[in-house]
Amino acid sequence: MSAASVQEAVSQAHRNEWARLVASLTRRFGDLDIAEEAAAEAFATAVVRWPADGIPPNPGAWLTTTAGRKAIDRIRRESKRDDKQREAQLLYDDDPPSPAEAVDDERLRLIFICCHPALALESRVALTLRMVAGLTVPEIARAFLASEAAMGRRITRAKAKIKAARIPYRVPSAEDLPARVSGVLYVLFLVFNEGYLATGHDTDPVRHDLIAEAIRLARLIHVLLPQDGEAAGLLALMLLTEARRAARISASGELVTLAEQDRGTWDATLIAEGHALVRERLAAGVAPGRYQILAAISAVHTSARDVRHTDWSQVVALYDQLVSLDPSPIIALNRAIAVAELDGPEVALAAVDRLEGKLAGYHAYHASRADLLRRLGRGQSSRAAYDKAIELAGNTAETAYLIRRRDELA
């Protein structure tokens, strides 16, 4: 059996089994560290054993058994379980599923469990992305524009706080959901973003599995909490973004920008559903949140027959509203890109340049500067900005696009 086929089998098992395996081990052993490390050891063992023994008929069961043994071995070594009766129970525990209670879906239930309000929002989101969504530390770090070392420390601190505060690993009740939903939505937003424009150098430019799972869970949350405006807004944003999937990557594997996309290939059904959700939230007469405004911006773009008919004044007005809620440098950067279409590239470039101190390590900052400089006829400066964007970009389709744009400069 080839190493490539084994690696693919392990990768597929990781995508399908990681969250379930960690949850199962955590329920059995009551320790997040043991659960995560035992799961990781099981996958590492699979890489060694499967080439010689063959891929098992039921990889999930094989991983569950192996991980359980690894966890028990560690407990024995560290003398964390002196009660032999308890140890025997662990050895023969059939691990019955927990009751569904307020949340029926297992994956969504795990996300709600991990998004405990006792943790700071970014910490609970980072921990959930690692333990339930299966994103790597580098992928999570890029989502937060943080270093890998800093993100690793944040996740470690979150685990430590769970232990120190004795935060229970239990299924939340219906009353618990509103206090946790903001973290859950943030998790799904970042999972969708990683799927929409994957940041890993060794992954496909678009990870359809992450996109599909994020949309599936967003639909479940909207059904679970139909009055939550942000849940509806996030679902609308995902649908309107996913509607453009067929037009986003060229046949040669290059990113196609919104202005250059063939709008005839957009999914009209998803657009209609997304627009209906946006109108529903507008009719509610409640001040919109972050995801609702982002969905409204996407609705403006997907309503235009072509880029020339885009209502840029409405887009900028929506970004102004969003900046008042979320004054992050990324939102400011996106607003500046819209301003370029309304007030010209020189005004936009001045706004972008003011963000250098906060976004110097973000590839989209340099890509935006490169495009604005190109439009202003400043070829040498544009080329330097493209070079920096190419150096920082991780998505293969986006890198190919940036290289072509740079090489087209006179």
Order of alpha helices (4+ residues) and beta strands (2+ residues): alpha-alpha-alpha-alpha-alpha-alpha-alpha-alpha-alpha-alpha-alpha-alpha-alpha-alpha-alpha-alpha-alpha-alpha-alpha-alpha-alpha
